[in-house]
Amino acid sequence: MNQRQDLASAVMERDRSRSRMRLVTVTVGAASLATAGVVAYNLPGSTHTTAVSGTITTPAAQPSAANQEPGDDGGAAITAPSGTFGQAPAQATSGGS
């Protein structure tokens, strides 16, 4: 009869361990899901074209590297930091010829 009690207590202990592991797994999964939601919420908005009820919204055009000439910086101005002495301000070049 002692073996039966040992077997029953071992089975009960195994069930308790499984339920603890299940609880830990669910808790960690919920925490990671919440973290992913916070990260996704804080990411910048979509840059893809979306259609909402027949209206198409497109993002502002960005120059791609494939369409640029060598030496073309995409039209961004280059400026020298203020407070420099003895230097002329840098000038932007565009189009590269």
N, CA, C and O of each residue as an XYZ file, in Angstrom:
388
protein
N       0.810     -1.191      0.000
C       0.000      0.000      0.000
C       0.857      1.259      0.000
O       0.425      2.304     -0.488
N       2.036      1.169      0.530
C       2.935      2.298      0.574
C       3.375      2.726     -0.831
O       3.541      3.916     -1.101
N       3.560      1.750     -1.714
C       3.944      2.067     -3.086
C       2.846      2.826     -3.814
O       3.121      3.712     -4.623
N       1.603      2.473     -3.521
C       0.486      3.160     -4.154
C       0.419      4.619     -3.718
O       0.133      5.491     -4.539
N       0.673      4.898     -2.461
C       0.681      6.278     -1.970
C       1.829      7.063     -2.593
O       1.670      8.229     -2.952
N       2.988      6.416     -2.721
C       4.131      7.075     -3.352
C       3.815      7.412     -4.813
O       4.134      8.492     -5.310
N       3.180      6.451     -5.475
C       2.818      6.670     -6.873
C       1.788      7.793     -6.992
O       1.907      8.646     -7.872
N       0.790      7.803     -6.127
C      -0.256      8.837     -6.162
C       0.344     10.210     -5.859
O      -0.015     11.195     -6.504
N       1.249     10.286     -4.888
C       1.848     11.583     -4.573
C       2.760     12.052     -5.705
O       2.846     13.252     -5.968
N       3.437     11.128     -6.374
C       4.283     11.501     -7.510
C       3.439     12.040     -8.652
O       3.831     13.005     -9.309
N       2.286     11.429     -8.897
C       1.395     11.898     -9.957
C       0.840     13.275     -9.615
O       0.763     14.141    -10.486
N       0.454     13.488     -8.364
C      -0.070     14.791     -7.933
C       1.009     15.865     -8.046
O       0.731     16.986     -8.473
N       2.235     15.525     -7.665
C       3.340     16.484     -7.765
C       3.609     16.844     -9.231
O       3.861     18.004     -9.555
N       3.554     15.847    -10.106
C       3.744     16.091    -11.536
C       2.656     17.025    -12.067
O       2.953     17.939    -12.837
N       1.414     16.810    -11.672
C       0.311     17.669    -12.110
C       0.478     19.098    -11.599
O       0.212     20.055    -12.326
N       0.919     19.242    -10.347
C       1.166     20.586     -9.800
C       2.283     21.288    -10.581
O       2.184     22.477    -10.883
N       3.337     20.546    -10.902
C       4.450     21.127    -11.654
C       4.004     21.556    -13.045
O       4.390     22.619    -13.532
N       3.194     20.726    -13.673
C       2.684     21.079    -14.999
C       1.823     22.331    -14.944
O       1.921     23.193    -15.817
N       0.980     22.434    -13.926
C       0.113     23.613    -13.838
C       0.942     24.868    -13.551
O       0.621     25.946    -14.052
N       2.015     24.736    -12.742
C       2.909     25.880    -12.510
C       3.596     26.301    -13.806
O       3.679     27.492    -14.107
N       4.090     25.325    -14.576
C       4.750     25.644    -15.841
C       3.776     26.274    -16.831
O       4.147     27.178    -17.579
N       2.554     25.809    -16.837
C       1.536     26.395    -17.707
C       1.283     27.852    -17.324
O       1.162     28.716    -18.191
N       1.203     28.119    -16.012
C       0.984     29.488    -15.531
C       2.159     30.385    -15.909
O       1.959     31.514    -16.358
N       3.378     29.891    -15.732
C       4.563     30.678    -16.092
C       4.576     30.950    -17.594
O       4.878     32.067    -18.016
N       4.257     29.958    -18.393
C       4.248     30.120    -19.848
C       3.220     31.159    -20.281
O       3.512     32.010    -21.121
N       2.034     31.094    -19.718
C       0.990     32.061    -20.056
C       1.399     33.461    -19.620
O       1.179     34.423    -20.357
N       1.990     33.592    -18.437
C       2.409     34.897    -17.929
C       3.494     35.510    -18.810
O       3.422     36.688    -19.161
N       4.498     34.712    -19.167
C       5.579     35.216    -20.016
C       5.049     35.562    -21.404
O       5.461     36.566    -21.983
N       4.156     34.762    -21.940
C       3.568     35.050    -23.250
C       2.776     36.347    -23.236
O       2.877     37.146    -24.167
N       1.993     36.563    -22.194
C       1.212     37.796    -22.092
C       2.126     39.007    -21.949
O       1.866     40.055    -22.540
N       3.191     38.868    -21.169
C       4.133     39.977    -20.998
C       4.839     40.305    -22.313
O       5.026     41.478    -22.637
N       5.229     39.287    -23.067
C       5.905     39.558    -24.342
C       4.940     40.156    -25.361
O       5.336     40.993    -26.172
N       3.698     39.739    -25.326
C       2.698     40.315    -26.215
C       2.464     41.790    -25.883
O       2.354     42.623    -26.783
N       2.388     42.105    -24.599
C       2.220     43.502    -24.187
C       3.433     44.331    -24.595
O       3.280     45.464    -25.053
N       4.631     43.784    -24.435
C       5.848     44.498    -24.826
C       5.865     44.740    -26.331
O       6.220     45.831    -26.776
N       5.488     43.744    -27.114
C       5.436     43.911    -28.565
C       4.420     44.989    -28.948
O       4.658     45.763    -29.875
N       3.313     45.040    -28.252
C       2.313     46.070    -28.521
C       2.835     47.463    -28.230
O       2.580     48.393    -28.995
N       3.567     47.619    -27.130
C       4.142     48.919    -26.784
C       5.180     49.330    -27.824
O       5.220     50.487    -28.243
N       6.016     48.386    -28.240
C       7.035     48.693    -29.253
C       6.365     49.070    -30.565
O       6.760     50.054    -31.191
N       5.371     48.321    -30.993
C       4.680     48.612    -32.253
C       3.966     49.959    -32.193
O       3.925     50.675    -33.193
N       3.413     50.311    -31.057
C       2.722     51.587    -30.904
C       3.694     52.747    -31.035
O       3.334     53.794    -31.573
N       4.913     52.581    -30.556
C       5.894     53.659    -30.573
C       6.696     53.751    -31.863
O       7.465     54.697    -32.030
N       6.542     52.800    -32.780
C       7.240     52.869    -34.055
C       6.614     53.955    -34.923
O       5.439     54.283    -34.760
N       7.405     54.521    -35.856
C       6.834     55.540    -36.742
C       5.745     54.945    -37.628
O       5.649     53.727    -37.782
N       4.938     55.807    -38.200
C       3.814     55.374    -39.021
C       4.235     54.618    -40.264
O       5.414     54.575    -40.615
N       3.279     54.037    -40.909
C       3.512     53.235    -42.098
C       3.979     54.107    -43.254
O       3.548     55.253    -43.387
N       4.861     53.564    -44.091
C       5.308     54.278    -45.282
C       4.724     53.653    -46.530
O       5.145     53.971    -47.642
N       3.763     52.770    -46.359
C       3.138     52.100    -47.489
C       1.858     52.824    -47.891
O       1.237     53.514    -47.083
N       1.478     52.653    -49.148
C       0.235     53.231    -49.640
C      -0.930     52.429    -49.078
O      -0.919     51.199    -49.098
N      -1.932     53.138    -48.578
C      -3.107     52.461    -48.038
C      -4.359     53.005    -48.706
O      -4.404     54.173    -49.089
N      -5.369     52.167    -48.844
C      -6.643     52.582    -49.410
C      -7.711     52.474    -48.330
O      -7.905     51.416    -47.730
N      -8.406     53.598    -48.090
C      -9.458     53.613    -47.084
C     -10.718     54.152    -47.752
O     -10.744     55.301    -48.194
N     -11.725     53.357    -47.823
C     -13.033     53.678    -48.409
C     -12.907     54.425    -49.737
O     -13.543     55.461    -49.933
N     -12.090     53.900    -50.642
C     -11.983     54.463    -51.974
C     -10.968     55.581    -52.112
O     -10.675     55.989    -53.236
N     -10.422     56.091    -51.031
C      -9.440     57.162    -51.086
C      -8.054     56.573    -50.937
O      -7.808     55.777    -50.031
N      -7.148     56.958    -51.821
C      -5.788     56.444    -51.747
C      -4.908     57.507    -51.108
O      -4.888     58.659    -51.541
N      -4.184     57.105    -50.077
C      -3.271     57.995    -49.382
C      -1.859     57.549    -49.692
O      -1.508     56.389    -49.476
N      -1.045     58.466    -50.197
C       0.343     58.116    -50.496
C       1.273     58.944    -49.626
O       0.975     60.102    -49.334
N       2.389     58.373    -49.210
C       3.346     59.129    -48.406
C       4.096     60.130    -49.281
O       4.050     60.047    -50.508
N       4.783     61.075    -48.645
C       5.582     62.047    -49.367
C       6.654     61.324    -50.163
O       7.227     60.340    -49.693
N       6.926     61.808    -51.365
C       7.908     61.152    -52.236
C       9.302     61.285    -51.643
O       9.712     62.366    -51.221
N      10.010     60.193    -51.618
C      11.389     60.166    -51.152
C      12.249     59.716    -52.318
O      11.904     58.747    -52.995
N      13.365     60.400    -52.570
C      14.216     59.959    -53.668
C      14.830     58.603    -53.342
O      15.254     58.355    -52.214
N      14.872     57.738    -54.337
C      15.489     56.440    -54.113
C      16.905     56.473    -54.648
O      17.233     57.289    -55.510
N      17.735     55.595    -54.141
C      19.129     55.547    -54.555
C      19.246     55.186    -56.029
O      20.217     55.580    -56.675
N      18.283     54.446    -56.583
C      18.347     54.042    -57.980
C      18.141     55.220    -58.923
O      18.626     55.192    -60.054
N      17.431     56.253    -58.480
C      17.120     57.394    -59.342
C      18.101     58.541    -59.190
O      17.935     59.559    -59.863
N      19.102     58.431    -58.351
C      20.015     59.533    -58.104
C      21.261     59.418    -58.967
O      21.732     58.325    -59.280
N      21.766     60.555    -59.331
C      23.027     60.638    -60.049
C      24.167     60.523    -59.038
O      23.971     60.818    -57.859
N      25.343     60.102    -59.474
C      26.485     60.084    -58.560
C      26.751     61.488    -58.034
O      26.773     62.448    -58.804
N      26.950     61.608    -56.742
C      27.201     62.909    -56.122
C      25.938     63.647    -55.751
O      26.015     64.725    -55.162
N      24.768     63.102    -56.075
C      23.497     63.744    -55.746
C      23.123     63.371    -54.319
O      23.057     62.192    -53.973
N      22.880     64.386    -53.494
C      22.524     64.106    -52.105
C      21.020     64.150    -51.880
O      20.574     64.194    -50.733
N      20.241     64.139    -52.933
C      18.791     64.134    -52.794
C      18.218     65.504    -52.525
O      17.049     65.617    -52.156
N      19.011     66.557    -52.701
C      18.505     67.907    -52.514
C      18.636     68.415    -51.094
O      18.149     69.505    -50.793
N      19.273     67.671    -50.217
C      19.431     68.125    -48.843
C      20.522     69.181    -48.779
O      21.587     69.009    -49.372
N      20.273     70.252    -48.079
C      21.260     71.312    -47.941
C      22.300     70.916    -46.909
O      21.980     70.279    -45.905
N      23.522     71.286    -47.154
C      24.606     71.024    -46.216
C      24.976     72.356    -45.579
O      25.268     73.323    -46.282
N      24.964     72.409    -44.278
C      25.293     73.658    -43.591
C      26.432     73.429    -42.629
O      26.595     72.343    -42.073
N      27.225     74.480    -42.440
C      28.344     74.422    -41.497
C      27.817     74.764    -40.117
O      26.898     75.574    -39.998
N      28.369     74.176    -39.078
C      27.935     74.524    -37.733
C      28.247     75.982    -37.435
O      29.266     76.508    -37.883
N      27.374     76.633    -36.680
C      27.600     78.034    -36.359
C      28.788     78.149    -35.413
O      29.100     77.226    -34.661
N      29.442     79.308    -35.469
C      30.576     79.536    -34.576
C      31.903     79.125    -35.182
O      32.926     79.208    -34.501
N      31.933     78.680    -36.447
C      33.207     78.333    -37.055
C      33.883     79.609    -37.508
O      33.229     80.515    -38.024
N      35.165     79.683    -37.323
C      35.903     80.896    -37.642
C      36.798     80.648    -38.835
O      37.530     79.659    -38.874
N      36.742     81.536    -39.804
C      37.653     81.473    -40.926
C      37.230     80.487    -42.002
O      38.026     80.176    -42.888
N      36.009     79.989    -41.953
C      35.555     79.069    -42.979
C      34.297     79.606    -43.633
O      33.414     80.159    -42.977
N      34.242     79.430    -44.928
C      33.018     79.798    -45.639
C      32.007     78.674    -45.424
O      32.389     77.515    -45.264
N      30.701     79.020    -45.420
C      29.696     77.962    -45.260
C      29.740     76.982    -46.431
O      30.008     77.372    -47.568
N      29.481     75.744    -46.151
C      29.448     74.734    -47.198
C      28.254     74.977    -48.098
O      27.222     75.474    -47.648
N      28.393     74.624    -49.383
C      27.299     74.817    -50.316
C      26.857     73.481    -50.870
O      27.671     72.597    -51.139
N      25.544     73.350    -51.038
C      24.988     72.107    -51.566
C      25.134     72.058    -53.067
O      24.957     73.069    -53.746
N      25.453     70.902    -53.584
C      25.478     70.718    -55.024
C      24.368     69.742    -55.363
O      24.085     68.817    -54.602
N      23.750     69.951    -56.497
C      22.660     69.079    -56.880
C      22.776     68.742    -58.361
O      23.176     69.590    -59.159
N      22.440     67.547    -58.725
C      22.428     67.162    -60.121
C      23.719     66.546    -60.612
O      23.682     65.725    -61.529
N      24.832     66.896    -60.060
C      26.127     66.348    -60.442
C      26.325     66.218    -61.942
O      25.680     65.378    -62.569
N      27.181     67.007    -62.527
C      27.346     66.922    -63.970
C      28.726     66.476    -64.370
O      29.015     66.358    -65.561
